[in-house]
């Protein structure tokens, strides 16, 4: 896990620009740094790297890493590197390190871009290949590792973060006000709706893609993998057995490291299945880290402590602090190079600090499980709509199961009707995180009626899940986790974001995803025998959250003055409306998410524009 940056073109950055860039990457890779410059066809290629040593920490595995003139810089982990190494040895390769870095470069030497189909892991890399006169850029399937680009008329810059592009190019990038408007209007779900970022001229390299820079310029990034829903006929038991095998393999290979591993443990199913399998089936020594919130609506302490006792491993608890909210949020904005996307992601920042304080370099989490196994409240209603009229399905009985389980906990009025998506298949109003009157606050920015779906298939539930997995939810989570965990020099691994697992789940008929009134039925089956039944059979979904009123004291005059101070921000947002919202006498119920987004965007402006 590392930081990378580079340039390909006719006017390579000088020594001072490279030094500045490496300095900005120090948090991403505090253990080592390196650089090189090579000729690739008509171009000069500069490669910069800082290392967070996780696998084979010996200096022999430092980067840039070179074999037969090809040079690699790489941010990430190849989890199946041991299996690939054995295959490559059988093909005649002789290794000089025990690293996944060498496996990645030798896989490229052996299979070219075909190696991408064989890799399981997270990555953003550049390989300079003088023999072919090209540089290959690639990013992992789920966007766990960031890769940003900036084009000029003389070449291409790339880096892990915007701040490195600023250091390497020597100039700032203007903030895109349209991106701020979208964030305020729609919350985090629109952040990754296009490759554009919060900064003019800075573009995200797409996940699951690769591109070559040659003498003719940079090719258009091309996908090497996309998830597709393609169900095959199988029984519920076959689905459970297949899912359990894939889940076990995905977790097992993500436990590979030459340093101790920590795990983010909540009171929910995702992290407990992960921890239970790691500890009880693979004998992995773990240190759990949990976040506790004192508000009773979000307090998971009882379930977390039950899980801790069942695991029998060292446990660390961190309580949400209500002090210094604005200053902490501002620091996080600098780490994100953007507004912090949600209150839950702000709270997760406390966990990253606790993990760093205990000296851990690797944290493993359960991100992606809801999007892969169908865990959200609306998923259940999409599933019901799909079962209606199905041969052998008793719709009234299925609705009764829902009412006795998940239906008891739904707060969103649009999701309290079990026929919501049967009667209105295109209804997506429940996805708006912000208040219905958010448009009144924005100046000159339209608020769309609903979200456009980009992943199309004939199944309403799977279409929703694919959109969340590839554009709306998971990419935002992976960006957030990379931003604040790497700010503390911690590698964050998502156990369920695994190509083999996702491909298998795409073959499972939707009817098997929810069973007996329980969502994520296949994940629950995988946790049998390793997770306490009280957790495994929970139907209420909480997640990391807290009421914003506990963090933002609207009665604090200094706080209101800071947020309402003169700023170009008020060219986008009606200051009088915000002043009224910040008045402690104003009723703010139902506007928590919008209020957080508003404060987050305002502090981003304070850091980057004011």
Helices and strands as residue ranges (DSSP letters): E 2-9, H 15-24, E 32-40, E 43-51, G 59-61, E 65-67, E 70-78, H 81-90, H 100-111, G 112-118, E 121-129, E 134-139, E 148-152, E 155-159, H 162-169, H 177-186, G 187-190, E 203-204, E 209-214, E 217-218, E 222-223, H 236-253, E 261-264, H 269-276, I 277-281, E 286-292, H 301-311, E 314-319, H 325-336, H 343-357, E 362-365, H 369-373, H 377-387, H 395-404, G 406-408, G 413-415, H 420-423, G 429-431, G 438-440, H 460-467, I 468-472, H 474-486, E 491-494, H 499-505, G 510-512, H 521-526, H 533-536, G 548-550, H 557-564, G 568-571, H 575-582, H 592-608
